[in-house]
């Protein structure tokens, strides 16, 4: 076994790191804001507009991060396989899980932003 065949290609590691960073950012930065906007009674009425604007900025950042992760996946796909198939497969599966998280977050963000604003306090209270 040669020295190079014992170690993973950097593209494997790059994808793992990118996917992990994206997943962590989504769960620690973006999703708390989404949850807060899904329950609008937690935000004072005069701050809803600013919170929605902030969500849109955060979502632009989320899309940038997603593009970087997908570029890492593409780079992994263009490398000669066989150097570390186990790690490559794990990286692809982790990326797939992050993609599912990204997609479910997208649905929630679209629900909030395409309605123009989160449900009014009256709607949320069932009035």
C-alpha positions as CSV (number, residue, x, y, z in Angstrom):
1,X,0.0,0.0,0.0
2,X,1.5,3.3,-1.0
3,X,1.5,6.4,1.2
4,X,-1.1,8.2,-1.0
5,X,-3.5,5.2,-1.0
6,X,-3.7,5.1,2.8
7,X,-5.0,8.6,3.0
8,X,-8.2,10.1,1.8
9,X,-8.3,12.5,-1.1
10,X,-8.6,16.1,0.2
11,X,-11.9,16.4,-1.6
12,X,-13.5,13.8,0.8
13,X,-12.4,15.8,3.7
14,X,-13.4,19.1,2.1
15,X,-16.9,17.8,1.5
16,X,-17.2,16.5,5.1
17,X,-16.1,19.9,6.5
18,X,-18.3,21.9,4.2
19,X,-21.4,19.8,4.9
20,X,-20.7,19.9,8.7
21,X,-20.2,23.7,8.6
22,X,-23.4,24.2,6.6
23,X,-25.4,21.8,8.9
24,X,-24.1,23.5,12.0
25,X,-24.8,27.0,10.7
26,X,-28.3,26.1,9.6
27,X,-29.2,24.6,13.0
28,X,-27.5,27.2,15.2
29,X,-28.0,30.4,13.2
30,X,-30.9,30.1,10.7
31,X,-33.3,27.7,12.2
32,X,-33.7,29.5,15.6
33,X,-34.7,32.6,13.6
34,X,-37.1,30.6,11.5
35,X,-38.7,29.1,14.6
36,X,-39.1,32.5,16.1
37,X,-40.8,33.9,13.0
38,X,-43.1,30.9,12.9
39,X,-44.4,32.0,16.3
40,X,-44.8,35.7,15.7
41,X,-46.2,36.5,19.1
42,X,-42.6,36.2,20.3
43,X,-41.6,39.2,18.2
44,X,-43.0,42.7,18.9
45,X,-45.1,43.8,16.0
46,X,-42.9,46.8,15.3
47,X,-39.9,44.4,14.9
48,X,-41.5,41.9,12.5
49,X,-40.4,43.8,9.3
50,X,-36.8,44.0,10.5
51,X,-36.9,40.3,11.4
52,X,-38.2,39.3,8.0
53,X,-35.5,41.4,6.3
54,X,-32.9,39.7,8.5
55,X,-34.3,36.3,7.5
56,X,-33.9,37.2,3.8
57,X,-30.3,38.2,4.3
58,X,-29.6,35.0,6.3
59,X,-31.2,33.0,3.5
60,X,-29.0,34.6,0.9
61,X,-26.0,33.5,3.1
62,X,-27.5,30.0,3.4
63,X,-27.7,29.7,-0.4
64,X,-24.1,30.8,-0.7
65,X,-23.1,28.1,1.8
66,X,-25.1,25.5,0.0
67,X,-23.4,26.4,-3.3
68,X,-20.0,25.9,-1.6
69,X,-21.1,22.5,-0.2
70,X,-22.4,21.4,-3.6
71,X,-19.2,22.6,-5.3
72,X,-17.3,20.4,-2.8
73,X,-19.5,17.5,-3.8
74,X,-18.9,18.1,-7.5
75,X,-15.1,18.2,-6.8
76,X,-15.4,14.9,-5.1
77,X,-17.2,13.5,-8.1
78,X,-14.5,14.6,-10.5
79,X,-11.6,13.0,-8.6
80,X,-10.5,9.5,-9.3
81,X,-12.4,7.2,-7.0
82,X,-11.0,4.3,-5.2
83,X,-8.6,6.2,-2.9
84,X,-10.9,6.1,0.0
85,X,-14.3,4.8,-1.0
86,X,-15.6,4.4,2.5
87,X,-14.9,8.0,3.4
88,X,-16.2,9.2,0.1
89,X,-19.5,7.4,0.7
90,X,-19.7,8.8,4.2
91,X,-19.1,12.3,2.9
92,X,-21.8,11.8,0.2
93,X,-24.3,10.5,2.8
94,X,-23.6,13.4,5.1
95,X,-24.1,15.8,2.3
96,X,-27.4,14.1,1.4
97,X,-28.6,14.6,5.0
98,X,-27.6,18.2,5.0
99,X,-29.4,18.6,1.6
100,X,-32.6,17.3,3.2
101,X,-32.2,19.7,6.1
102,X,-31.6,22.5,3.6
103,X,-34.7,21.5,1.6
104,X,-36.9,21.4,4.7
105,X,-35.6,24.8,5.8
106,X,-36.3,26.2,2.4
107,X,-39.9,25.2,2.7
108,X,-40.2,26.9,6.0
109,X,-38.5,30.1,4.8
110,X,-40.6,30.2,1.7
111,X,-43.8,29.8,3.9
112,X,-42.7,32.8,6.0
113,X,-41.4,35.1,3.2
114,X,-43.9,34.4,0.5
115,X,-46.9,35.1,2.7
116,X,-45.4,38.6,3.0
117,X,-45.1,38.2,6.7
118,X,-45.6,35.5,9.3
119,X,-49.2,34.7,10.3
120,X,-50.8,37.6,12.1
121,X,-51.2,37.3,15.8
122,X,-55.0,37.0,15.3
123,X,-54.6,34.1,12.9
124,X,-52.1,32.4,15.2
125,X,-54.5,32.7,18.1
126,X,-57.3,31.2,15.9
127,X,-59.4,34.4,15.7
